[in-house]
Amino acid sequence: MTAIVTKYSLAKLIAEADFAKRAQIIGRACVALFNQQLQDEKAENIANVTNYRGFTAGDARQGSITAKYFIKHKDLLPWQVELWLKCDVRGTPRIVKYWKQLDRAAKAKKEAVQ
């Protein structure tokens, strides 16, 4: 099975989208990552177990808040979108570092539909 989400395809999708579409992409991505967090991590907005699932410890609080907001409102505020679009030293948006997990989630969703 080929990859549905790659580092480059995700970065390109975000770069070419308008603001409303970016908010949807980032919101759905954060929810997918949030769903992989452990129950206590979800409740406390933290990542205290290194299991390579969900958000990293540095992103757990903002990621959980973003996901919960998106679940409730089906949209994101501009500052939330900008937070995840902020680039690292290589020029890669923050959300793109999770591309492997997002690829696994997309494949699982595709298999569930079939």
C-alpha positions in Angstrom: 0.0 0.0 0.0 1.4 3.4 -0.9 1.5 6.3 1.4 -1.6 8.6 1.4 0.2 11.3 3.4 3.8 12.2 2.9 5.9 15.0 4.4 5.9 16.8 1.1 2.3 16.2 0.2 1.1 17.5 3.5 3.3 20.6 3.3 2.2 21.2 -0.3 -1.5 20.8 0.6 -1.2 23.3 3.4 0.8 25.8 1.3 -1.8 25.8 -1.5 -4.9 26.0 0.7 -6.8 29.1 1.6 -7.2 30.0 5.3 -10.5 28.1 5.7 -9.1 24.9 4.2 -5.9 25.2 6.3 -8.1 25.4 9.4 -9.9 22.2 8.4 -6.7 20.4 7.5 -5.0 21.3 10.8 -8.1 20.7 12.9 -8.6 17.3 11.5 -4.9 16.4 11.9 -5.0 17.6 15.5 -8.1 15.5 16.2 -6.4 12.4 14.6 -3.3 12.9 16.8 -5.4 13.7 19.9 -7.3 10.4 19.4 -4.0 8.6 19.7 -3.1 10.1 23.1 -3.7 8.0 26.2 -6.8 8.7 28.2 -5.0 10.5 31.1 -2.9 12.5 28.6 -6.2 13.7 26.9 -7.7 14.7 30.2 -4.6 16.6 31.4 -3.5 18.0 28.0 -0.1 16.5 28.4 2.1 13.8 26.9 3.9 12.0 29.8 4.6 8.6 28.1 7.1 8.3 25.2 5.1 5.9 23.0 5.4 7.8 19.7 1.7 8.1 19.5 -0.1 11.5 19.5 1.6 14.7 20.3 5.1 15.2 21.5 5.5 16.6 25.1 6.2 20.0 23.7 3.1 20.1 21.6 0.7 18.2 23.8 -1.0 21.1 25.6 -1.6 23.2 22.5 -2.4 20.2 20.4 -5.0 18.9 22.9 -6.6 22.4 23.2 -6.7 22.8 19.4 -8.2 19.3 18.9 -10.9 19.9 21.6 -11.7 23.3 20.2 -12.1 21.8 16.7 -14.3 19.0 17.9 -16.6 21.5 19.6 -16.7 24.3 16.9 -15.7 22.5 13.7 -13.3 25.4 13.0 -10.1 27.0 14.4 -9.2 30.5 15.5 -6.5 32.3 13.4 -3.9 32.0 16.2 -4.4 28.2 16.4 -3.8 27.9 12.6 -0.8 30.1 12.8 0.6 28.1 15.7 0.7 24.9 13.6 1.9 26.7 10.5 4.9 28.1 12.3 8.0 26.7 10.6 11.0 25.0 12.2 14.6 25.8 11.2 14.3 23.8 8.0 11.2 25.7 7.0 8.7 22.9 7.7 5.4 23.7 9.3 5.0 22.4 12.9 2.1 20.0 12.0 4.1 18.4 9.2 6.4 16.6 11.7 3.4 14.3 12.5 3.1 13.1 8.8 3.8 9.5 9.6 1.1 9.3 12.3 -1.3 11.1 10.0 -0.5 8.7 7.2 -1.3 5.7 9.5 -4.5 7.3 10.6 -5.5 8.0 6.9 -4.8 4.4 6.0 -6.8 3.1 8.9 -9.7 5.3 8.0 -9.6 4.2 4.4 -9.5 0.5 5.4 -12.5 1.1 7.8 -14.5 2.5 4.9 -13.8 -0.4 2.6 
